[in-house]
Amino acid sequence: MKTWIQTATLSIAALGFAAPTLADALTVYTALEEEEIAAYVEAAQAAMPDTEINVLRLSTGKLGARLLAEAGNPQADVIWGWAVSAMMDPQILEMLEPYAAKGADVLPETFRAADGKWFAPIGYMGAFCVNTARLEEKGLTMPTSWADLEDPAFKGEVLMPDPNSSGTGYLHVNAVLQSMGEEAGWAQLEAVDPNMAQYTSSGSKPCKSARVGEYTVGISLAFTAMQSIEEGYPLAMVFPEGGVGYELEASGLMASANNPEAAKAFLDWTMSDEAIGLYQKYKALITVPGVDASAAAEAAGLPADISTVLADIDFVKAAEDQSAVKAEWKEKFGR
Amino acid sequence: MNASETIQQRARHQRLDADRLLTAACVGLPLLGLILFFAYPMIIVFLRSITVGDSYGIGNYVEVLGSSGFWRATRHSLVMGGATTLVSVFLGFIIAHGLYRCAFRGKWLIRAIIVLPLLAPSLVQALGLIFLLGRNGVISRALGVEIEIYGFWGLLIANTLYALPQAVMIIGAALVLLDARTYEAADVMGASPWRQFRDLTLPSARFGILNAGFVCFIITITDFGNAAVIGGDYSVLATEIYSQVVGQRNFNMGAVVGIMLLLPTVIAYAIERQAMKRQQAGQTTGQVPYRPVFAPPRDLCMAALSLLICACIVAVIGIVVYASFVTLWPYNMSLSIKHYDITLAGGYSSLWMTILISLGAAVGGTIAVFLLGLGLRRLPHVLAQPVQILAAMPAAVPGMVLGLAYILTFNSTSTPLYLLYGTAALIGIVNFYHYHTQGFLTVMTGFRQLPPALEEAAGSLGAGLGRTACDIVAPFIAPMLVSVFFFLFMRSMVTLSAVVFLTTPQLSVAAVTIMRLDDAGLTSQAAAFSTCVMAVVCGAVLSMKVILAMMQRRRAE
């Protein structure tokens, strides 16, 4: 009987629903956003007509779990646009092979690995999502910094992701610690803790809860904020004074790639003029020197010079401190 | 000894051998499946849980047991599991009792509504509760008071909604087959309805109630989805696993918590078995199906309660369906169909593949649990017991752990099982084994009602196991097989937690599309897609019911 199901389902598989990877097919794992993936892949596919580009999209955390579970026999050829703090996990770095993508050498050293295992021409930012309707209803003043959220009037009105479950949570905690310094940073987090209604497990959830009016402030992602504003929710995107956290979206070549040539060609494409042109349409944060993100940024209501709102982040230190900070956070604020 | 006797004896021997072989096959095939697709992956998880650096040790367990977060999560999980079990079994009994032991009209409506939580993607239940009971929900706004749903109470409601249909399915399996003659006798002897309920209905339903309680308890302690969206800061063991595996890429620690979750399950199962020992098995032959007569106080009360519960379910799911047609919930309530124009995340393409996979899981799964139940009746107790425990265990594994275990197991080229990796077959298989417990216990509850004398009579009339199974057992157990089939079909259509790790760029399923739409911030589109999935599942279930009814009519003719 079991064999019967297997035969039946395998024959379904054979019908092409789960076709085995073709020799000239490329498997790409990514955590970029759906809309931009569609645009980039269309262009990349046109530039590489002989390669079938297959993309698997998962959120940053789930993609990490998938990569590690598959570590014995990796399925991906390329990791594309994935949080650099996740990429710098030694378990992941072990799976990567250095490759100097054409054009990646223009990136400043902080935006690519010294050993060539990853490079990051783009990134994303955190943001406060403030529901203006609820803000008004509760008679609260628009917060512009972390310190503003200490006000007892915000009690039970603020949400943020748990850094132990969400990369976005760590993005914010790390930005506070690095921009204010360890001591002042922890003091700041402690001061807002009593007002936190929940620490969520997803990075976009605080913004999604704030936009439907469940809470006033969701400490979350700029992407979700901009997308919600575009949909028409009564939401304001706020970058806290003193700098907001951000994350690089890094790409790298899997050492086990079945199709290394196509993988390299794809990575080269991600640094091509065509790709960078598309980044200007979709990304607020572009690390390629001399490339202006102002069109995308302005459309989204960001300052033309994005660097004015970003915290000063040392990604190597952020990766090194990760375990210790998360453990300390859990000790202090775990609920 | 004359010639004809020898021939008869030989024939009987041959039949016994054939029966033995058939019993072995009945137990062997499903057992092989359980070992390959459940036990083996879980052994791999266990090995990960004792992996410290490059060698084995108990270091991970020491670390987990030493953390205060783990004990808090354990306490929360146990309290939540207990509370959900009490509420779900109580409400589930009311509904099952109403459906099978009472006489009132409109049961089809209750039957149709009660399964809705099973075919609703988890996002629907979460959104529904928040849209209704959230701080900015419909009820909060109507009352002008902010209800604080996030935390224990919200989680209890969400878990109960999910557990209730499963409790009804299992308790129903115990109540549907009671013998009318016992009740007639009780009537003749002048036993009051209350006395009949207490002394006849309750004891015979005990096996179902205990099984249902067991299932409700373990699906609650392993559930992550509800805890993440509505549990607020009420951390449970499943959120602990998520935090370790997805948040911190710490596989081995996640594996430890996954293995620890098996413990309460094994204990709960042992308690349940112990409690069962006191009950007599089986019933007499020649049953007369119970036809309840209308008893106003009892029936009106039961009908009202059942309808009230159903109204809650409809409200939670209905509000999401409605919201999928709203321009911008809750700020622009004008109606629109724009959310149904889904182009991202693969659009509607995954829907049809999901139906194929779900049908495969449901057909294969129903046959497997039937064969297993049939074979287990003929195995000696010593052999049957461990198989039963194994068959009841899969629900104790959180979907995420099962999904990752499948990657670790089937993405290894060292066994030919690797051929399954990345195929639709493996997704069908993981769906079936994820819900194996519920299917198995429903069928076992049904078998419990099967009079052994019936099988014995068939045997002494010369019917072999195959013939008995087809002509006696299968028709008797058919109602449970049908509910197991629909249960597996509906859950396969919408379950996410295990499947999310097994899809490939070329092969996606509906639940993953819903997650991707929601990840992209397009919650209304995710709700719209969920509505389509629910509509397709309802359509499929209805048409299958029509086919079943037609087949029955043909057979009756």
Interface residues (C-beta under 8 A of the other chain):
Chain A: M1 K2 W4 I5 Q6 A8 T9 L10 I12 A13 F17 A18 A19 P20 T27 V28 E33 E34 E35 A38 N54 V55 L56 R57 L58 S59 G61 K62 G64 A65 R66 L68 A69 E70 G72 N73 Q75 A86 D89 Q91 I92 A133 R134 D162 P163 N164 S165 S166 G167 A197 Q198 Y199 T200 S201 S202 S204 K205 C207 K208 V212 G213 E214 Y215 F223 T224 Q227 S228 E231 G232 Y233 P234 S323 K326 K330 G334 R335
Chain B: L29 P30 L32 G33 S68 G69 I130 G134 R135 N136 Y150 A228 V229 G232 D233 S235 T239 Y242 S243 V245 V246 G247 Q248 R249 F251 T327 L328 W329 P330 Y331 N332 L344 A345 M353 L356 I357 G360 V363 G364 I367 A368 L371 M400 L404 I407 L408 N411 S412 T413 Y418 L419 L420 G422 T423 A424 A425 G428 I429 V500 F501 T503 T504 P505 Q506 L507 R516 L517 D519 A520 G521 L522 T523
